Amino acid sequence: MADSEDNLKRAIAEDKYIRKIRSFVKREGRLTKGQASAIERNWAGMGLDYSGSRYDLKDIFGREAPTVLEIGFGMGQSLVAMAAAAPEKNFIGVEVHRPGVGACLHEAEANELTNLRLIEHDAVEVIENCLDEGSLSTVQIFFPDPWHKKRHHKRRLIQPAFIELLRPKLQLGGVIHLATDWENYAEHMLEVMQGSEHFRNLAATGDYIPRPAERPLTKFENRGEKLGHGVWDLKFERIA
């Protein structure tokens, strides 16, 4: 515990903006009637309110099971597809875009999911305040804001301090799965992850992995591939 706190303090000293960084840029959109009604119908059963205190995941899901955390699930189609394909796992999605929350709840309701919970809050605060150490088997972050202008790179979510914040929440052997369609961000992600002695790259080539079968191909990604655009997936396992 002390080592974890020391490492986090060291990382924060190196990346002083970690206390300012957010896992999102708030872009308010208008809720459709369908999204609003999906929230009204399903939040009590699938929503988790943020209170700043620890979640009891066994109580929330009614079981002990490997738990996957997705940060920034967008409109939620791929998260719902992954939860539907792996009923033996628990899934938690964190998103601040309310229309995305509504759309995800609508899709989850249609699929009659019982293994998915959503949080509408900043993921950094959720990780800091709401998750026990060793409570997660996987953290997945797909297509986060690339902040493509060089002067904005410091705003990128994937930074050493953020990875150090995540690390104790993962079980030993737990995995961080990242994906981006910006090559420069992929290189940045790879550099950050390889810079941590606590993680091991699962790529046979030492850099990126082919898109794993469990990550659904999005319509946007499919269009991009047809146009020759690249997508880079990374998986790193916690080893310490």
C-alpha positions in Angstrom: 0.0 0.0 0.0 2.8 2.4 0.9 4.7 1.6 -2.3 1.6 2.2 -4.3 1.1 5.6 -2.6 4.8 6.5 -3.1 4.6 5.6 -6.8 1.5 7.6 -7.3 3.0 10.7 -5.6 6.1 10.3 -7.7 4.0 10.1 -10.9 2.0 13.1 -9.8 5.2 15.0 -9.3 6.3 14.2 -12.8 2.9 14.9 -14.3 1.6 17.8 -12.2 -1.5 18.2 -14.4 -3.0 14.9 -13.3 -5.1 16.7 -10.8 -6.4 18.9 -13.6 -6.8 16.2 -16.3 -10.2 14.9 -16.9 -11.1 11.7 -18.7 -13.3 13.7 -21.1 -14.2 17.0 -22.7 -17.7 17.8 -21.8 -19.7 18.1 -25.0 -23.4 18.4 -24.1 -25.8 17.0 -26.6 -29.6 17.0 -26.7 -31.2 13.9 -25.3 -33.7 12.3 -27.6 -37.0 11.2 -26.1 -35.9 7.6 -26.4 -32.6 8.2 -24.6 -34.4 10.2 -21.8 -37.0 7.5 -21.3 -34.3 4.8 -21.3 -32.5 6.6 -18.5 -35.8 7.0 -16.6 -36.7 3.3 -17.0 -33.3 1.8 -16.4 -31.1 4.0 -14.2 -32.4 2.4 -10.9 -31.3 -1.0 -12.1 -28.3 -0.3 -14.2 -27.0 3.1 -13.1 -24.5 3.8 -10.3 -24.7 7.2 -8.7 -21.4 8.8 -7.8 -21.0 9.6 -4.1 -17.2 9.6 -3.7 -17.3 6.4 -1.6 -16.4 2.8 -2.5 -18.7 0.6 -4.5 -19.4 -2.9 -3.2 -19.2 -4.7 -6.5 -20.3 -8.0 -5.1 -23.5 -6.4 -3.7 -24.0 -4.4 -6.9 -23.8 -7.4 -9.3 -25.1 -10.0 -6.8 -22.0 -12.1 -7.5 -18.2 -12.3 -7.6 -17.0 -12.3 -11.2 -14.2 -10.8 -13.3 -15.0 -7.1 -13.7 -14.3 -5.0 -16.8 -14.1 -1.2 -16.6 -14.6 0.8 -19.8 -13.7 4.5 -19.7 -15.5 6.6 -22.3 -17.9 4.2 -24.0 -19.4 6.8 -26.3 -22.9 5.6 -27.4 -22.3 2.2 -25.9 -22.8 -0.2 -28.8 -19.5 -2.0 -28.5 -19.8 -2.1 -24.7 -23.2 -3.7 -24.8 -22.0 -6.1 -27.5 -19.0 -7.1 -25.3 -21.3 -7.5 -22.2 -23.8 -9.6 -24.1 -21.0 -11.8 -25.5 -19.5 -12.4 -22.0 -22.3 -13.0 -19.5 -19.8 -14.6 -17.1 -18.1 -11.1 -16.6 -19.3 -7.9 -14.9 -19.0 -4.7 -17.0 -18.9 -1.1 -15.7 -19.0 1.8 -18.2 -18.0 5.3 -17.3 -19.2 8.2 -19.5 -20.1 11.8 -19.0 -22.0 12.4 -22.3 -25.6 11.9 -21.2 -27.0 11.1 -24.7 -24.4 8.3 -24.8 -25.6 7.0 -21.4 -29.2 7.1 -22.6 -28.3 5.3 -25.8 -26.3 2.6 -24.0 -29.1 2.0 -21.5 -31.6 1.7 -24.4 -29.3 -0.9 -26.1 -28.7 -2.7 -22.8 -32.4 -2.9 -22.1 -33.1 -4.3 -25.6 -30.4 -7.0 -25.0 -31.8 -7.7 -21.5 -28.4 -7.4 -19.9 -28.0 -8.0 -16.2 -24.1 -7.8 -16.1 -23.7 -4.1 -17.0 -23.7 -1.0 -14.8 -23.1 2.6 -15.9 -21.6 5.6 -14.2 -22.2 9.2 -15.4 -19.1 10.9 -14.0 -15.5 11.7 -14.5 -13.5 8.5 -14.7 -10.5 9.9 -12.8 -12.6 10.6 -9.7 -14.4 7.2 -10.0 -11.1 5.4 -10.1 -9.6 7.4 -7.2 -12.6 7.2 -4.9 -14.9 4.4 -5.8 -12.9 1.3 -6.7 -11.1 -1.1 -4.4 -7.6 -2.2 -5.0 -7.5 -5.4 -7.1 -11.2 -5.1 -8.0 -10.8 -5.1 -11.8 -9.7 -7.8 -14.3 -9.6 -5.4 -17.3 -9.6 -1.7 -18.1 -10.4 -0.8 -21.6 -10.1 2.6 -23.2 -11.1 2.7 -26.9 -10.5 5.8 -29.1 -10.0 8.4 -26.4 -9.7 12.1 -27.5 -6.3 12.2 -29.3 -5.7 15.9 -28.7 -3.8 15.8 -32.0 -2.2 19.3 -31.8 1.2 19.0 -30.3 0.6 21.8 -27.8 -2.4 19.8 -26.5 -0.6 16.4 -26.0 -0.3 17.0 -22.3 -4.1 16.8 -22.1 -4.2 13.2 -23.3 -5.7 10.8 -20.8 -3.0 8.1 -21.2 -0.1 9.5 -19.2 2.2 7.9 -16.6 0.4 9.3 -13.7 -3.0 8.0 -14.9 -1.6 4.5 -15.5 -0.1 4.6 -12.0 -3.6 5.6 -10.7 -5.1 2.6 -12.5 -2.5 0.0 -11.6 -3.5 -0.8 -8.0 -7.2 -1.2 -9.1 -6.2 -4.0 -11.4 -5.6 -7.5 -10.2 -2.2 -9.0 -10.7 -2.5 -10.4 -14.2 -5.2 -7.9 -15.1 -5.0 -6.2 -18.4 -5.2 -2.6 -19.8 -6.6 -2.7 -23.4 -6.1 0.5 -25.4 -7.2 1.3 -29.0 -6.8 4.4 -31.1 -7.0 5.4 -34.8 -4.3 8.1 -34.4 -0.9 6.7 -35.1 0.9 9.4 -33.1 -1.3 8.7 -30.0 -0.7 5.0 -30.5 3.1 5.7 -30.3 2.5 7.8 -27.2 0.4 5.1 -25.6 3.1 2.5 -26.3 5.8 4.7 -24.9 3.8 5.4 -21.7 3.0 1.7 -21.1 6.4 0.4 -21.9 7.8 3.1 -19.5 6.1 1.3 -16.6 8.0 -1.6 -15.0 4.7 -2.8 -13.6 3.2 -3.9 -17.0 4.2 -6.4 -19.7 3.3 -5.9 -23.3 1.2 -8.9 -24.6 2.0 -8.2 -28.2 4.1 -10.9 -29.8 5.9 -8.2 -31.8 6.6 -6.0 -28.8 4.3 -3.2 -29.9 0.7 -3.6 -31.1 -1.7 -6.5 -31.3 -4.3 -7.3 -34.0 -7.8 -6.2 -33.1 -8.8 -8.9 -30.6 -12.1 -10.8 -31.4 -13.7 -9.5 -28.2 -13.5 -5.8 -29.3 -16.3 -5.3 -31.8 -15.5 -3.5 -35.1 -17.4 -0.2 -35.0 -19.1 1.2 -38.1 -16.7 4.2 -37.9 -13.7 1.9 -37.7 -15.0 -0.3 -40.6 -15.4 2.8 -42.8 -11.9 3.9 -41.9 -10.4 0.6 -42.7 -12.0 0.6 -46.1 -10.3 4.1 -46.7 -7.0 2.7 -45.5 -7.0 4.3 -42.1 -5.1 2.4 -39.4 -6.3 1.3 -35.9 -3.8 0.3 -33.2 -4.7 -2.0 -30.3 -2.4 -2.4 -27.2 -2.7 -4.9 -24.4 -0.5 -4.7 -21.3 -0.7 -7.1 -18.3 -0.1 -6.0 -14.7 2.9 -7.9 -13.4 3.7 -6.0 -10.2 
